[in-house]
Amino acid sequence: MHAVVVDVSIADVESAEGELRERVVPMVSKMPGLVAGFWMEAGAGKGHSVVVFESEAVAKEMAERVPSNLPSSVTVEHVEVRRVVARA
């Protein structure tokens, strides 16, 4: 398994959370090989997400698509793909 780890800055939290629930999460939920996804607050005006996929190929594809799928009030600070070494 591989995870897409993303850190963002958020200018309009309310708007971004609405877009996340209405558009981003449903889109990610349809991706093949999805294991789980989590979107978290990471301090004032910051966000952090971890989305796990069964394959590295799908995780890399998703990582490449992150910037183009974010609301206009959200700016990507960091995106990376990491191998998952254990889970509970």
MOPAC internal coordinates of N, CA, C and O (Angstrom, degrees):
PM7 1SCF
backbone

  N    0.0000 0     0.00 0     0.00 0    0    0    0
  C    1.4400 1     0.00 0     0.00 0    1    0    0
  C    1.5231 1   109.25 1     0.00 0    2    1    0
  O    1.2310 1   122.07 1   -26.56 1    3    2    1
  N    1.3406 1   113.65 1   153.44 1    3    2    1
  C    1.4647 1   121.03 1   178.10 1    5    3    2
  C    1.5236 1   109.60 1  -137.55 1    6    5    3
  O    1.2310 1   121.35 1   -35.75 1    7    6    5
  N    1.3305 1   115.03 1   144.25 1    7    6    5
  C    1.4617 1   121.01 1  -178.68 1    9    7    6
  C    1.5178 1   110.29 1  -112.96 1   10    9    7
  O    1.2310 1   121.24 1   -37.28 1   11   10    9
  N    1.3203 1   115.23 1   142.72 1   11   10    9
  C    1.4566 1   122.29 1   169.97 1   13   11   10
  C    1.5268 1   105.60 1   -98.03 1   14   13   11
  O    1.2310 1   120.89 1   -61.09 1   15   14   13
  N    1.3237 1   115.90 1   118.91 1   15   14   13
  C    1.4583 1   122.27 1  -177.93 1   17   15   14
  C    1.5263 1   107.47 1  -110.29 1   18   17   15
  O    1.2310 1   120.54 1   -54.35 1   19   18   17
  N    1.3385 1   116.58 1   125.65 1   19   18   17
  C    1.4650 1   121.00 1  -174.02 1   21   19   18
  C    1.5297 1   109.91 1  -131.58 1   22   21   19
  O    1.2310 1   120.98 1   -44.42 1   23   22   21
  N    1.3304 1   115.72 1   135.58 1   23   22   21
  C    1.4603 1   122.71 1   171.71 1   25   23   22
  C    1.5163 1   107.83 1  -118.26 1   26   25   23
  O    1.2310 1   120.64 1   -44.87 1   27   26   25
  N    1.3426 1   116.39 1   135.13 1   27   26   25
  C    1.4632 1   121.13 1  -177.56 1   29   27   26
  C    1.5217 1   111.33 1  -135.09 1   30   29   27
  O    1.2310 1   121.34 1   -20.42 1   31   30   29
  N    1.3312 1   115.05 1   159.58 1   31   30   29
  C    1.4588 1   123.49 1   167.62 1   33   31   30
  C    1.5162 1   106.65 1  -106.19 1   34   33   31
  O    1.2310 1   120.70 1   -38.22 1   35   34   33
  N    1.3385 1   116.26 1   141.78 1   35   34   33
  C    1.4564 1   120.48 1  -174.87 1   37   35   34
  C    1.5280 1   109.24 1  -125.73 1   38   37   35
  O    1.2310 1   120.72 1   -60.20 1   39   38   37
  N    1.3263 1   116.23 1   119.80 1   39   38   37
  C    1.4612 1   121.25 1   179.53 1   41   39   38
  C    1.5260 1   111.50 1   -81.19 1   42   41   39
  O    1.2310 1   120.05 1   142.19 1   43   42   41
  N    1.3208 1   117.50 1   -37.81 1   43   42   41
  C    1.4702 1   122.31 1  -178.64 1   45   43   42
  C    1.5273 1   107.80 1  -128.46 1   46   45   43
  O    1.2310 1   120.82 1   -85.91 1   47   46   45
  N    1.3293 1   116.03 1    94.09 1   47   46   45
  C    1.4622 1   121.51 1  -173.05 1   49   47   46
  C    1.5252 1   111.91 1   -62.28 1   50   49   47
  O    1.2310 1   119.61 1   134.94 1   51   50   49
  N    1.3052 1   118.34 1   -45.06 1   51   50   49
  C    1.4698 1   121.39 1  -177.80 1   53   51   50
  C    1.5336 1   111.11 1   -60.91 1   54   53   51
  O    1.2310 1   120.78 1   132.92 1   55   54   53
  N    1.3080 1   116.11 1   -47.08 1   55   54   53
  C    1.4638 1   120.85 1   178.90 1   57   55   54
  C    1.5307 1   110.76 1   -63.68 1   58   57   55
  O    1.2310 1   120.57 1   135.96 1   59   58   57
  N    1.3202 1   116.52 1   -44.04 1   59   58   57
  C    1.4671 1   120.92 1  -178.43 1   61   59   58
  C    1.5254 1   111.17 1   -63.27 1   62   61   59
  O    1.2310 1   120.26 1   138.49 1   63   62   61
  N    1.3315 1   117.10 1   -41.51 1   63   62   61
  C    1.4671 1   119.57 1   179.13 1   65   63   62
  C    1.5277 1   111.36 1   -65.41 1   66   65   63
  O    1.2310 1   120.24 1   143.14 1   67   66   65
  N    1.3276 1   117.15 1   -36.86 1   67   66   65
  C    1.4605 1   120.27 1   175.95 1   69   67   66
  C    1.5147 1   111.70 1   -62.86 1   70   69   67
  O    1.2310 1   120.47 1   133.57 1   71   70   69
  N    1.3243 1   116.72 1   -46.43 1   71   70   69
  C    1.4796 1   121.64 1   177.45 1   73   71   70
  C    1.5259 1   110.72 1   -61.97 1   74   73   71
  O    1.2310 1   120.70 1   140.04 1   75   74   73
  N    1.3175 1   116.26 1   -39.96 1   75   74   73
  C    1.4579 1   121.07 1   179.91 1   77   75   74
  C    1.5256 1   110.08 1   -59.27 1   78   77   75
  O    1.2310 1   120.54 1   129.86 1   79   78   77
  N    1.3209 1   116.57 1   -50.14 1   79   78   77
  C    1.4671 1   120.78 1  -177.37 1   81   79   78
  C    1.5305 1   113.01 1   -70.18 1   82   81   79
  O    1.2310 1   120.87 1   141.00 1   83   82   81
  N    1.3224 1   115.94 1   -39.00 1   83   82   81
  C    1.4651 1   120.12 1  -173.55 1   85   83   82
  C    1.5252 1   114.34 1   -84.81 1   86   85   83
  O    1.2310 1   120.03 1   149.70 1   87   86   85
  N    1.3348 1   117.55 1   -30.30 1   87   86   85
  C    1.4544 1   119.26 1  -173.36 1   89   87   86
  C    1.5283 1   113.87 1  -123.24 1   90   89   87
  O    1.2310 1   120.16 1   130.16 1   91   90   89
  N    1.3297 1   117.30 1   -49.84 1   91   90   89
  C    1.4670 1   120.28 1  -172.89 1   93   91   90
  C    1.5300 1   112.07 1   -69.41 1   94   93   91
  O    1.2310 1   120.14 1   127.05 1   95   94   93
  N    1.3342 1   117.35 1   -52.95 1   95   94   93
  C    1.4715 1   119.71 1  -177.81 1   97   95   94
  C    1.5335 1   111.57 1   -60.61 1   98   97   95
  O    1.2310 1   118.69 1   133.92 1   99   98   97
  N    1.3397 1   120.09 1   -46.08 1   99   98   97
  C    1.4718 1   118.11 1   176.79 1  101   99   98
  C    1.5365 1   113.24 1   -59.71 1  102  101   99
  O    1.2310 1   120.01 1   142.64 1  103  102  101
  N    1.3345 1   117.58 1   -37.36 1  103  102  101
  C    1.4615 1   120.93 1   178.95 1  105  103  102
  C    1.5314 1   110.41 1   -65.28 1  106  105  103
  O    1.2310 1   120.30 1   132.50 1  107  106  105
  N    1.3244 1   117.03 1   -47.50 1  107  106  105
  C    1.4625 1   121.21 1  -179.49 1  109  107  106
  C    1.5266 1   110.14 1   -64.15 1  110  109  107
  O    1.2310 1   120.20 1   142.32 1  111  110  109
  N    1.3199 1   117.22 1   -37.68 1  111  110  109
  C    1.4600 1   121.51 1  -178.87 1  113  111  110
  C    1.5229 1   113.08 1   -60.20 1  114  113  111
  O    1.2310 1   120.29 1   155.72 1  115  114  113
  N    1.3109 1   117.05 1   -24.28 1  115  114  113
  C    1.4671 1   121.79 1  -179.50 1  117  115  114
  C    1.5285 1   113.48 1   -88.45 1  118  117  115
  O    1.2310 1   120.20 1   173.82 1  119  118  117
  N    1.3263 1   117.23 1    -6.18 1  119  118  117
  C    1.4665 1   119.75 1  -177.10 1  121  119  118
  C    1.5262 1   110.48 1   -71.29 1  122  121  119
  O    1.2310 1   120.34 1   -40.52 1  123  122  121
  N    1.3255 1   116.95 1   139.48 1  123  122  121
  C    1.4714 1   120.20 1  -179.60 1  125  123  122
  C    1.5293 1   111.01 1   -65.34 1  126  125  123
  O    1.2310 1   121.08 1   -40.42 1  127  126  125
  N    1.3094 1   115.54 1   139.58 1  127  126  125
  C    1.4543 1   120.16 1   174.91 1  129  127  126
  C    1.5196 1   114.93 1    79.68 1  130  129  127
  O    1.2310 1   119.87 1  -168.31 1  131  130  129
  N    1.3228 1   117.86 1    11.69 1  131  130  129
  C    1.4572 1   120.08 1   178.06 1  133  131  130
  C    1.5313 1   109.87 1   -65.40 1  134  133  131
  O    1.2310 1   120.62 1   -49.36 1  135  134  133
  N    1.3291 1   116.42 1   130.64 1  135  134  133
  C    1.4569 1   121.79 1   175.58 1  137  135  134
  C    1.5264 1   109.50 1   -99.07 1  138  137  135
  O    1.2310 1   120.36 1   129.13 1  139  138  137
  N    1.3352 1   116.92 1   -50.87 1  139  138  137
  C    1.4659 1   121.89 1   179.59 1  141  139  138
  C    1.5204 1   109.18 1  -168.56 1  142  141  139
  O    1.2310 1   121.20 1   -24.63 1  143  142  141
  N    1.3199 1   115.31 1   155.37 1  143  142  141
  C    1.4588 1   120.13 1   176.69 1  145  143  142
  C    1.5108 1   110.11 1  -139.23 1  146  145  143
  O    1.2310 1   120.89 1   -38.69 1  147  146  145
  N    1.3281 1   115.90 1   141.31 1  147  146  145
  C    1.4571 1   121.88 1  -179.60 1  149  147  146
  C    1.5221 1   108.99 1  -137.03 1  150  149  147
  O    1.2310 1   120.60 1   -48.94 1  151  150  149
  N    1.3310 1   116.46 1   131.06 1  151  150  149
  C    1.4601 1   123.09 1   178.26 1  153  151  150
  C    1.5150 1   106.64 1  -119.84 1  154  153  151
  O    1.2310 1   120.04 1   -53.15 1  155  154  153
  N    1.3305 1   117.52 1   126.85 1  155  154  153
  C    1.4578 1   121.67 1  -172.13 1  157  155  154
  C    1.5177 1   112.74 1  -130.39 1  158  157  155
  O    1.2310 1   121.21 1   -26.30 1  159  158  157
  N    1.3256 1   115.29 1   153.70 1  159  158  157
  C    1.4569 1   120.50 1   167.80 1  161  159  158
  C    1.5246 1   107.15 1   -72.69 1  162  161  159
  O    1.2310 1   121.05 1   -34.10 1  163  162  161
  N    1.3137 1   115.60 1   145.90 1  163  162  161
  C    1.4714 1   119.37 1   179.87 1  165  163  162
  C    1.5246 1   109.96 1  -134.05 1  166  165  163
  O    1.2310 1   120.67 1  -142.84 1  167  166  165
  N    1.3160 1   116.33 1    37.16 1  167  166  165
  C    1.4515 1   121.15 1  -177.03 1  169  167  166
  C    1.5091 1   109.78 1   108.46 1  170  169  167
  O    1.2310 1   120.54 1    -4.03 1  171  170  169
  N    1.3182 1   116.57 1   175.97 1  171  170  169
  C    1.4638 1   121.88 1  -177.33 1  173  171  170
  C    1.5265 1   111.09 1   -60.56 1  174  173  171
  O    1.2310 1   121.18 1   -61.15 1  175  174  173
  N    1.3365 1   115.36 1   118.85 1  175  174  173
  C    1.4574 1   120.23 1   177.46 1  177  175  174
  C    1.5163 1   115.21 1    69.78 1  178  177  175
  O    1.2310 1   120.47 1  -159.30 1  179  178  177
  N    1.3205 1   116.70 1    20.70 1  179  178  177
  C    1.4690 1   121.34 1  -179.87 1  181  179  178
  C    1.5177 1   109.90 1  -127.70 1  182  181  179
  O    1.2310 1   120.63 1   -27.69 1  183  182  181
  N    1.3197 1   116.40 1   152.31 1  183  182  181
  C    1.4511 1   121.66 1   176.88 1  185  183  182
  C    1.5193 1   110.43 1  -139.30 1  186  185  183
  O    1.2310 1   120.81 1   -23.21 1  187  186  185
  N    1.3120 1   116.06 1   156.79 1  187  186  185
  C    1.4698 1   122.27 1  -179.16 1  189  187  186
  C    1.5218 1   106.62 1  -143.24 1  190  189  187
  O    1.2310 1   120.22 1   -43.26 1  191  190  189
  N    1.3068 1   117.19 1   136.74 1  191  190  189
  C    1.4629 1   119.73 1   176.51 1  193  191  190
  C    1.5138 1   110.79 1  -136.78 1  194  193  191
  O    1.2310 1   121.99 1   -28.18 1  195  194  193
  N    1.3301 1   113.79 1   151.82 1  195  194  193
  C    1.4574 1   122.31 1   175.01 1  197  195  194
  C    1.5224 1   105.98 1  -135.16 1  198  197  195
  O    1.2310 1   120.76 1   -61.07 1  199  198  197
  N    1.3254 1   116.14 1   118.93 1  199  198  197
  C    1.4606 1   121.44 1   179.19 1  201  199  198
  C    1.5204 1   107.33 1  -124.05 1  202  201  199
  O    1.2310 1   120.52 1   -57.56 1  203  202  201
  N    1.3212 1   116.62 1   122.44 1  203  202  201
  C    1.4600 1   122.08 1  -173.63 1  205  203  202
  C    1.5287 1   110.21 1  -105.15 1  206  205  203
  O    1.2310 1   121.80 1   -45.41 1  207  206  205
  N    1.3337 1   114.17 1   134.59 1  207  206  205
  C    1.4579 1   122.07 1   178.42 1  209  207  206
  C    1.5221 1   109.73 1  -123.55 1  210  209  207
  O    1.2310 1   120.89 1   -23.76 1  211  210  209
  N    1.3226 1   115.89 1   156.24 1  211  210  209
  C    1.4592 1   121.04 1   179.16 1  213  211  210
  C    1.5173 1   112.53 1   -66.02 1  214  213  211
  O    1.2310 1   120.12 1   148.36 1  215  214  213
  N    1.3421 1   117.37 1   -31.64 1  215  214  213
  C    1.4641 1   119.10 1  -175.37 1  217  215  214
  C    1.5265 1   112.44 1  -122.64 1  218  217  215
  O    1.2310 1   121.42 1   -27.99 1  219  218  217
  N    1.3110 1   114.88 1   152.01 1  219  218  217
  C    1.4590 1   121.47 1   176.44 1  221  219  218
  C    1.5252 1   110.78 1   -65.43 1  222  221  219
  O    1.2310 1   120.42 1   142.36 1  223  222  221
  N    1.3326 1   116.80 1   -37.64 1  223  222  221
  C    1.4643 1   120.66 1  -178.21 1  225  223  222
  C    1.5268 1   111.45 1   -60.30 1  226  225  223
  O    1.2310 1   119.92 1   134.15 1  227  226  225
  N    1.3200 1   117.76 1   -45.85 1  227  226  225
  C    1.4618 1   120.71 1  -179.76 1  229  227  226
  C    1.5264 1   110.03 1   -68.43 1  230  229  227
  O    1.2310 1   120.08 1   140.51 1  231  230  229
  N    1.3294 1   117.45 1   -39.49 1  231  230  229
  C    1.4673 1   120.39 1   177.72 1  233  231  230
  C    1.5255 1   110.67 1   -60.79 1  234  233  231
  O    1.2310 1   119.92 1   136.75 1  235  234  233
  N    1.3171 1   117.76 1   -43.25 1  235  234  233
  C    1.4687 1   120.68 1   178.76 1  237  235  234
  C    1.5255 1   111.00 1   -64.93 1  238  237  235
  O    1.2310 1   120.29 1   139.87 1  239  238  237
  N    1.3238 1   117.06 1   -40.13 1  239  238  237
  C    1.4699 1   120.74 1   177.56 1  241  239  238
  C    1.5211 1   110.17 1   -60.72 1  242  241  239
  O    1.2310 1   120.95 1   134.99 1  243  242  241
  N    1.3248 1   115.79 1   -45.01 1  243  242  241
  C    1.4593 1   120.02 1   179.82 1  245  243  242
  C    1.5304 1   110.75 1   -63.93 1  246  245  243
  O    1.2310 1   119.87 1   137.21 1  247  246  245
  N    1.3099 1   117.86 1   -42.79 1  247  246  245
  C    1.4673 1   122.07 1  -179.83 1  249  247  246
  C    1.5259 1   110.84 1   -58.92 1  250  249  247
  O    1.2310 1   120.24 1   141.26 1  251  250  249
  N    1.3109 1   117.14 1   -38.74 1  251  250  249
  C    1.4612 1   121.27 1   179.19 1  253  251  250
  C    1.5242 1   111.59 1   -68.39 1  254  253  251
  O    1.2310 1   120.19 1   150.63 1  255  254  253
  N    1.3281 1   117.24 1   -29.37 1  255  254  253
  C    1.4668 1   121.87 1  -177.07 1  257  255  254
  C    1.5329 1   113.31 1   -85.91 1  258  257  255
  O    1.2310 1   119.90 1   166.35 1  259  258  257
  N    1.3279 1   117.80 1   -13.65 1  259  258  257
  C    1.4662 1   120.90 1  -174.22 1  261  259  258
  C    1.5302 1   112.67 1   -52.43 1  262  261  259
  O    1.2310 1   118.67 1   125.44 1  263  262  261
  N    1.3196 1   120.14 1   -54.56 1  263  262  261
  C    1.4748 1   118.80 1  -175.85 1  265  263  262
  C    1.5286 1   114.20 1   -58.13 1  266  265  263
  O    1.2310 1   119.65 1   145.57 1  267  266  265
  N    1.3031 1   118.28 1   -34.43 1  267  266  265
  C    1.4643 1   120.80 1  -176.74 1  269  267  266
  C    1.5261 1   112.96 1   -81.50 1  270  269  267
  O    1.2310 1   119.96 1   171.12 1  271  270  269
  N    1.3288 1   117.68 1    -8.88 1  271  270  269
  C    1.4620 1   120.65 1  -177.21 1  273  271  270
  C    1.5191 1   113.94 1  -109.35 1  274  273  271
  O    1.2310 1   120.27 1  -169.29 1  275  274  273
  N    1.3205 1   117.09 1    10.71 1  275  274  273
  C    1.4643 1   119.88 1  -178.51 1  277  275  274
  C    1.5194 1   111.73 1   -96.04 1  278  277  275
  O    1.2310 1   120.54 1   -29.42 1  279  278  277
  N    1.3360 1   116.58 1   150.58 1  279  278  277
  C    1.4610 1   120.04 1   174.41 1  281  279  278
  C    1.5333 1   110.25 1   -61.64 1  282  281  279
  O    1.2310 1   120.58 1   -21.63 1  283  282  281
  N    1.3174 1   116.49 1   158.37 1  283  282  281
  C    1.4731 1   120.30 1  -177.59 1  285  283  282
  C    1.5204 1   112.75 1   -64.36 1  286  285  283
  O    1.2310 1   119.64 1   158.21 1  287  286  285
  N    1.3270 1   118.28 1   -21.79 1  287  286  285
  C    1.4649 1   120.75 1  -179.66 1  289  287  286
  C    1.5282 1   113.00 1   -85.56 1  290  289  287
  O    1.2310 1   120.30 1  -176.68 1  291  290  289
  N    1.3422 1   117.03 1     3.32 1  291  290  289
  C    1.4599 1   121.71 1  -177.59 1  293  291  290
  C    1.5248 1   109.65 1  -116.17 1  294  293  291
  O    1.2310 1   120.81 1   -47.05 1  295  294  293
  N    1.3423 1   116.06 1   132.95 1  295  294  293
  C    1.4588 1   122.56 1   179.06 1  297  295  294
  C    1.5237 1   109.17 1  -119.18 1  298  297  295
  O    1.2310 1   120.27 1   -51.33 1  299  298  297
  N    1.3169 1   117.08 1   128.67 1  299  298  297
  C    1.4655 1   121.88 1   178.67 1  301  299  298
  C    1.5290 1   109.32 1   -73.18 1  302  301  299
  O    1.2310 1   121.26 1   -50.82 1  303  302  301
  N    1.3119 1   115.20 1   129.18 1  303  302  301
  C    1.4629 1   120.73 1   173.73 1  305  303  302
  C    1.5238 1   111.09 1   -99.18 1  306  305  303
  O    1.2310 1   121.09 1   143.85 1  307  306  305
  N    1.3495 1   115.51 1   -36.15 1  307  306  305
  C    1.4716 1   118.87 1  -175.94 1  309  307  306
  C    1.5299 1   109.36 1  -160.61 1  310  309  307
  O    1.2310 1   120.93 1   -42.74 1  311  310  309
  N    1.3204 1   115.83 1   137.26 1  311  310  309
  C    1.4692 1   122.26 1   174.81 1  313  311  310
  C    1.5210 1   107.33 1  -136.26 1  314  313  311
  O    1.2310 1   120.67 1   -46.07 1  315  314  313
  N    1.3257 1   116.32 1   133.93 1  315  314  313
  C    1.4577 1   119.65 1   175.20 1  317  315  314
  C    1.5216 1   110.20 1  -150.98 1  318  317  315
  O    1.2310 1   121.42 1   -21.45 1  319  318  317
  N    1.3253 1   114.88 1   158.55 1  319  318  317
  C    1.4608 1   121.85 1   175.38 1  321  319  318
  C    1.5224 1   106.90 1  -110.33 1  322  321  319
  O    1.2310 1   121.16 1   -49.93 1  323  322  321
  N    1.3294 1   115.39 1   130.07 1  323  322  321
  C    1.4650 1   120.60 1   179.68 1  325  323  322
  C    1.5195 1   110.02 1  -128.49 1  326  325  323
  O    1.2310 1   121.15 1   -35.79 1  327  326  325
  N    1.3265 1   115.41 1   144.21 1  327  326  325
  C    1.4565 1   120.65 1   176.47 1  329  327  326
  C    1.5176 1   109.09 1   -75.08 1  330  329  327
  O    1.2310 1   120.18 1   -46.32 1  331  330  329
  N    1.3214 1   117.25 1   133.68 1  331  330  329
  C    1.4557 1   122.36 1   177.23 1  333  331  330
  C    1.5307 1   106.84 1   -85.05 1  334  333  331
  O    1.2310 1   120.70 1   -55.66 1  335  334  333
  N    1.3234 1   116.26 1   124.34 1  335  334  333
  C    1.4744 1   119.97 1  -176.73 1  337  335  334
  C    1.5195 1   113.12 1  -101.57 1  338  337  335
  O    1.2310 1   119.85 1   164.68 1  339  338  337
  N    1.3352 1   117.89 1   -15.32 1  339  338  337
  C    1.4638 1   120.73 1   177.41 1  341  339  338
  C    1.5258 1   108.56 1  -163.07 1  342  341  339
  O    1.2310 1   120.79 1   -21.25 1  343  342  341
  N    1.3279 1   116.10 1   158.75 1  343  342  341
  C    1.4559 1   121.67 1   175.22 1  345  343  342
  C    1.5142 1   110.16 1  -151.20 1  346  345  343
  O    1.2310 1   120.75 1   -22.17 1  347  346  345
  N    1.3085 1   116.17 1   157.83 1  347  346  345
  C    1.4709 1   120.66 1  -179.99 1  349  347  346
  C    1.5139 1   109.51 1  -110.90 1  350  349  347
  O    1.2310 1   120.10 1   180.00 1  351  350  349

